[in-house]
Amino acid sequence: MSSIPEWVEEIFEKYLTAEFTYLDGKIPRTIAVLPYYDARRKSIVITTSPAFYRKVACVKNDPRVSVLFSNSKYSGIEGNAVVLVQGVSRVFENIEENLHYIMNLMINYRDCWKKRVMEKMAEELRSAIVKRLMDWYVYRIIINVEPRRLLLWRDGNVENSPEVLEVLA
């Protein structure tokens, strides 16, 4: 059992998008997400609108999930390392607490392109017109992913066998 290496944490923090997979019954579903990384808790944070509650219900039913970080574009990280996280999720549905938590995560992010994108999105979402017309989207449910196992391809070549790392719980 190991802790998460610093270079992997940098990927969690700086890769703009990831692919989140959960089980809908026995059917795996994969969606693109803009993940956050909580370095203090060593967890990946996925948010979703209450309007898309089905995935939340699925995750509550079976908390085993995965998050694939495979696109280094705009991250500022050299190379194209690929990291597959297999983990256990927990759902947090308190909208007010979630908003405060996400804002604090953004504030404490190291400066990078992803942080600037998130800040711009937050600025746009705070406008009165967006709050009024898109409140269904602005309110967020949190799916917190605690990594249990990492599959690492430092060179980005997933045709090779990955380095496997069991993560301390």
Rosetta blueprint (number, residue, H / E / L):
1 M L
2 S E
3 S L
4 I L
5 P L
6 E H
7 W H
8 V H
9 E H
10 E H
11 I H
12 F H
13 E H
14 K H
15 Y L
16 L L
17 T L
18 A E
19 E E
20 F E
21 T E
22 Y E
23 L E
24 D E
25 G L
26 K L
27 I E
28 P E
29 R E
30 T E
31 I E
32 A E
33 V E
34 L L
35 P L
36 Y E
37 Y E
38 D E
39 A L
40 R L
41 R L
42 K L
43 S E
44 I E
45 V E
46 I E
47 T E
48 T E
49 S L
50 P H
51 A H
52 F H
53 Y H
54 R H
55 K H
56 V H
57 A H
58 C H
59 V H
60 K H
61 N H
62 D L
63 P L
64 R E
65 V E
66 S E
67 V E
68 L E
69 F E
70 S L
71 N L
72 S L
73 K L
74 Y L
75 S L
76 G L
77 I L
78 E L
79 G L
80 N L
81 A L
82 V E
83 V E
84 L E
85 V E
86 Q E
87 G E
88 V E
89 S E
90 R E
91 V E
92 F E
93 E L
94 N L
95 I H
96 E H
97 E H
98 N H
99 L H
100 H H
101 Y H
102 I H
103 M H
104 N H
105 L H
106 M H
107 I H
108 N H
109 Y L
110 R L
111 D L
112 C L
113 W H
114 K H
115 K H
116 R H
117 V H
118 M H
119 E H
120 K H
121 M H
122 A H
123 E H
124 E H
125 L H
126 R L
127 S L
128 A H
129 I H
130 V H
131 K H
132 R H
133 L H
134 M L
135 D H
136 W H
137 Y H
138 V H
139 Y L
140 R L
141 I E
142 I E
143 I E
144 N E
145 V E
146 E E
147 P E
148 R E
149 R E
150 L E
151 L E
152 L E
153 W E
154 R L
155 D L
156 G L
157 N L
158 V L
159 E L
160 N L
161 S L
162 P L
163 E E
164 V E
165 L E
166 E E
167 V E
168 L L
169 A L
